[in-house]
Amino acid sequence: MATANFTIDYGLTVGSSEVITSSGKVVAAAVSTLTTDNLTQGSTNLYFTGSQFNTSFASKDTDDLSEGSSNLYFTDTRARGSISLASGETNLSYNSTSGELSLPTVDGGTF
């Protein structure tokens, strides 16, 4: 993390509240009344706002998110690989390459 040197003058007052006394002590009561309205937003460390989030999020899609270890993205290959026929099934066939299920004849009829 990069750090920058800065100087705080003794006797710092924000509005009418003394924040740092002339002897360099922080006035706790004054600090507790400060809000982000008292601090200027930086150029790289920005305050969170709905508008800033929406602007950043609008350009994102799943390509920007790595796949998890248990919550995986859907793929045709995964879906087709999870289909299996019951042991001994003779009327139904499955093509895992195309994802096609076939039921050629049952009791003399076709489907």
URGI-V982249 format. One record per residue. N is the residue number from 1. RES is the residue in one small letter. SS is DSSP state (a for helix, b for strand, c for the rest). PSI is psi in whole degrees, 0 to 359 (none if undefined). NEAR is the number of other ideal C-beta (glycine too) atoms within 10 Angstrom. Layout:
n:N res:RES ss:SS psi:PSI near:NEAR
n:N res:RES ss:SS psi:PSI near:NEAR
This chain:
n:1 res:m ss:c psi:131 near:2
n:2 res:a ss:c psi:144 near:4
n:3 res:t ss:c psi:157 near:5
n:4 res:a ss:c psi:146 near:4
n:5 res:n ss:c psi:142 near:4
n:6 res:f ss:c psi:160 near:5
n:7 res:t ss:c psi:133 near:4
n:8 res:i ss:c psi:123 near:10
n:9 res:d ss:c psi:143 near:9
n:10 res:y ss:c psi:150 near:10
n:11 res:g ss:c psi:31 near:12
n:12 res:l ss:b psi:128 near:16
n:13 res:t ss:b psi:134 near:13
n:14 res:v ss:b psi:120 near:14
n:15 res:g ss:c psi:235 near:10
n:16 res:s ss:c psi:7 near:6
n:17 res:s ss:b psi:126 near:14
n:18 res:e ss:b psi:124 near:15
n:19 res:v ss:b psi:319 near:19
n:20 res:i ss:b psi:125 near:18
n:21 res:t ss:c psi:170 near:14
n:22 res:s ss:c psi:343 near:10
n:23 res:s ss:c psi:2 near:7
n:24 res:g ss:c psi:10 near:11
n:25 res:k ss:c psi:140 near:10
n:26 res:v ss:b psi:133 near:12
n:27 res:v ss:c psi:104 near:15
n:28 res:a ss:a psi:317 near:8
n:29 res:a ss:a psi:325 near:10
n:30 res:a ss:a psi:320 near:18
n:31 res:v ss:a psi:321 near:13
n:32 res:s ss:c psi:344 near:7
n:33 res:t ss:c psi:353 near:12
n:34 res:l ss:c psi:150 near:13
n:35 res:t ss:c psi:177 near:6
n:36 res:t ss:a psi:343 near:9
n:37 res:d ss:a psi:338 near:6
n:38 res:n ss:a psi:353 near:12
n:39 res:l ss:c psi:133 near:10
n:40 res:t ss:c psi:136 near:8
n:41 res:q ss:c psi:139 near:10
n:42 res:g ss:c psi:178 near:8
n:43 res:s ss:c psi:337 near:6
n:44 res:t ss:c psi:325 near:5
n:45 res:n ss:c psi:96 near:6
n:46 res:l ss:c psi:154 near:10
n:47 res:y ss:c psi:151 near:10
n:48 res:f ss:c psi:130 near:7
n:49 res:t ss:c psi:153 near:10
n:50 res:g ss:a psi:321 near:7
n:51 res:s ss:a psi:316 near:7
n:52 res:q ss:a psi:320 near:12
n:53 res:f ss:a psi:311 near:10
n:54 res:n ss:a psi:320 near:9
n:55 res:t ss:a psi:315 near:10
n:56 res:s ss:a psi:319 near:10
n:57 res:f ss:a psi:331 near:9
n:58 res:a ss:a psi:332 near:8
n:59 res:s ss:c psi:8 near:7
n:60 res:k ss:c psi:151 near:9
n:61 res:d ss:c psi:185 near:7
n:62 res:t ss:a psi:343 near:8
n:63 res:d ss:a psi:338 near:6
n:64 res:d ss:a psi:355 near:8
n:65 res:l ss:c psi:127 near:9
n:66 res:s ss:c psi:147 near:7
n:67 res:e ss:c psi:140 near:9
n:68 res:g ss:c psi:177 near:8
n:69 res:s ss:c psi:337 near:6
n:70 res:s ss:c psi:333 near:5
n:71 res:n ss:c psi:98 near:6
n:72 res:l ss:c psi:152 near:9
n:73 res:y ss:c psi:152 near:9
n:74 res:f ss:c psi:135 near:7
n:75 res:t ss:c psi:152 near:9
n:76 res:d ss:a psi:319 near:10
n:77 res:t ss:a psi:316 near:11
n:78 res:r ss:a psi:318 near:10
n:79 res:a ss:a psi:314 near:11
n:80 res:r ss:a psi:326 near:15
n:81 res:g ss:a psi:342 near:10
n:82 res:s ss:c psi:355 near:8
n:83 res:i ss:c psi:132 near:10
n:84 res:s ss:c psi:156 near:9
n:85 res:l ss:c psi:152 near:12
n:86 res:a ss:c psi:146 near:6
n:87 res:s ss:c psi:131 near:5
n:88 res:g ss:c psi:2 near:5
n:89 res:e ss:c psi:124 near:10
n:90 res:t ss:c psi:342 near:6
n:91 res:n ss:c psi:339 near:12
n:92 res:l ss:b psi:140 near:12
n:93 res:s ss:b psi:155 near:12
n:94 res:y ss:b psi:131 near:14
n:95 res:n ss:b psi:106 near:10
n:96 res:s ss:c psi:343 near:13
n:97 res:t ss:c psi:314 near:8
n:98 res:s ss:c psi:341 near:10
n:99 res:g ss:c psi:15 near:12
n:100 res:e ss:b psi:131 near:10
n:101 res:l ss:b psi:135 near:11
n:102 res:s ss:b psi:137 near:11
n:103 res:l ss:b psi:86 near:11
n:104 res:p ss:c psi:306 near:9
n:105 res:t ss:b psi:145 near:9
n:106 res:v ss:b psi:124 near:10
n:107 res:d ss:c psi:43 near:5
n:108 res:g ss:c psi:350 near:5
n:109 res:g ss:b psi:164 near:7
n:110 res:t ss:b psi:157 near:7
n:111 res:f ss:c psi:none near:8
